[in-house]
Amino acid sequence: MSAHNLKTKRAHPNAQREQFQVAHVTVEVSRKAGTFALIAGEAHHSKDRSPMFTGIVEPGMGTALRRLAHAIDEMEAEQSKRART
């Protein structure tokens, strides 16, 4: 069972879950369970705030996410550069 679904959150309200807001998506991680969830961060209805996807943290994910972060950093720099010209 997922550490991120509503039933589990109600049963274990004090379980440690960290949330990271990335644009319109909330990434929730459970270090104890070694899992993550992607949640629509700005959903208007609570039923739409349930996880869109959950999974187990696998080897190499940190590296892949750092590559994504680097690509986004480059895109932000390009956008900033264009805005100044």
Buried (B, 14 or more C-beta within 10 A) or exposed (E): EBBBBEEBBEEEEEEEBEEEEEEEBBBBBBEEBEBBBBBBBEBEEEEEBBBEEBBEBEEEEEEEEEEEEEEEEEEEEEEEEEEEE
